[in-house]
């Protein structure tokens, strides 16, 4: 796979993940929640944890992604009521994904964003 193909694939994966995180943040902030979105995000976070390092996408996002306990956040998503710290962790994840998405897009255009 070419570098452009790799960055395009990672950009798409990060974008999809970020959109899911954003939808859960919006739902949590207004006190509603689609159990399906929370479940999907919890499963995704558990998959990342099980991948032992988060897989290619999380390694691409850098060291900050590895310092988080994604399994705790996945468990919190399945609790009712949610722990008070959960919105902050979701926001941190959203920022991490946003910076990774920007870096992938820059690399697609031949700009080294790191």
TAZI-V728308 format. One record per residue. N is the residue number from 1. RES is the residue in three letters. D_FIRST is the distance of its C-alpha to the first C-alpha in Angstrom with 2 decimals. Layout:
n:N res:RES d_first:D_FIRST
n:N res:RES d_first:D_FIRST
This chain:
n:1 res:UNK d_first:0.00
n:2 res:UNK d_first:3.76
n:3 res:UNK d_first:6.60
n:4 res:UNK d_first:8.12
n:5 res:UNK d_first:5.97
n:6 res:UNK d_first:6.39
n:7 res:UNK d_first:9.91
n:8 res:UNK d_first:10.65
n:9 res:UNK d_first:10.10
n:10 res:UNK d_first:12.15
n:11 res:UNK d_first:14.57
n:12 res:UNK d_first:15.27
n:13 res:UNK d_first:15.87
n:14 res:UNK d_first:18.05
n:15 res:UNK d_first:19.87
n:16 res:UNK d_first:20.74
n:17 res:UNK d_first:21.97
n:18 res:UNK d_first:23.92
n:19 res:UNK d_first:25.58
n:20 res:UNK d_first:26.76
n:21 res:UNK d_first:28.13
n:22 res:UNK d_first:29.84
n:23 res:UNK d_first:31.48
n:24 res:UNK d_first:32.82
n:25 res:UNK d_first:34.14
n:26 res:UNK d_first:35.94
n:27 res:UNK d_first:37.42
n:28 res:UNK d_first:38.57
n:29 res:UNK d_first:40.11
n:30 res:UNK d_first:42.31
n:31 res:UNK d_first:43.18
n:32 res:UNK d_first:41.67
n:33 res:UNK d_first:38.71
n:34 res:UNK d_first:36.79
n:35 res:UNK d_first:36.70
n:36 res:UNK d_first:33.59
n:37 res:UNK d_first:31.63
n:38 res:UNK d_first:32.98
n:39 res:UNK d_first:32.20
n:40 res:UNK d_first:28.57
n:41 res:UNK d_first:28.14
n:42 res:UNK d_first:29.99
n:43 res:UNK d_first:27.79
n:44 res:UNK d_first:24.62
n:45 res:UNK d_first:26.23
n:46 res:UNK d_first:27.33
n:47 res:UNK d_first:23.86
n:48 res:UNK d_first:22.72
n:49 res:UNK d_first:25.74
n:50 res:UNK d_first:25.17
n:51 res:UNK d_first:21.62
n:52 res:UNK d_first:23.43
n:53 res:UNK d_first:21.99
n:54 res:UNK d_first:20.67
n:55 res:UNK d_first:17.17
n:56 res:UNK d_first:14.11
n:57 res:UNK d_first:15.53
n:58 res:UNK d_first:18.90
n:59 res:UNK d_first:17.79
n:60 res:UNK d_first:15.97
n:61 res:UNK d_first:19.38
n:62 res:UNK d_first:21.12
n:63 res:UNK d_first:24.23
n:64 res:UNK d_first:26.32
n:65 res:UNK d_first:24.43
n:66 res:UNK d_first:25.36
n:67 res:UNK d_first:29.00
n:68 res:UNK d_first:29.64
n:69 res:UNK d_first:31.13
n:70 res:UNK d_first:29.15
n:71 res:UNK d_first:31.18
n:72 res:UNK d_first:34.36
n:73 res:UNK d_first:33.02
n:74 res:UNK d_first:31.95
n:75 res:UNK d_first:35.48
n:76 res:UNK d_first:37.07
n:77 res:UNK d_first:35.40
n:78 res:UNK d_first:37.24
n:79 res:UNK d_first:40.61
n:80 res:UNK d_first:43.32
n:81 res:UNK d_first:44.43
n:82 res:UNK d_first:41.39
n:83 res:UNK d_first:41.95
n:84 res:UNK d_first:42.89
n:85 res:UNK d_first:40.00
n:86 res:UNK d_first:37.29
n:87 res:UNK d_first:37.05
n:88 res:UNK d_first:36.52
n:89 res:UNK d_first:33.70
n:90 res:UNK d_first:32.05
n:91 res:UNK d_first:32.45
n:92 res:UNK d_first:30.90
n:93 res:UNK d_first:27.86
n:94 res:UNK d_first:27.69
n:95 res:UNK d_first:27.92
n:96 res:UNK d_first:25.18
n:97 res:UNK d_first:22.83
n:98 res:UNK d_first:24.01
n:99 res:UNK d_first:23.29
n:100 res:UNK d_first:19.76
n:101 res:UNK d_first:19.20
n:102 res:UNK d_first:20.72
n:103 res:UNK d_first:18.60
n:104 res:UNK d_first:15.31
n:105 res:UNK d_first:16.89
n:106 res:UNK d_first:18.11
n:107 res:UNK d_first:14.83
n:108 res:UNK d_first:13.48
n:109 res:UNK d_first:16.56
n:110 res:UNK d_first:16.15
n:111 res:UNK d_first:18.87
n:112 res:UNK d_first:18.73
n:113 res:UNK d_first:20.71
n:114 res:UNK d_first:21.36
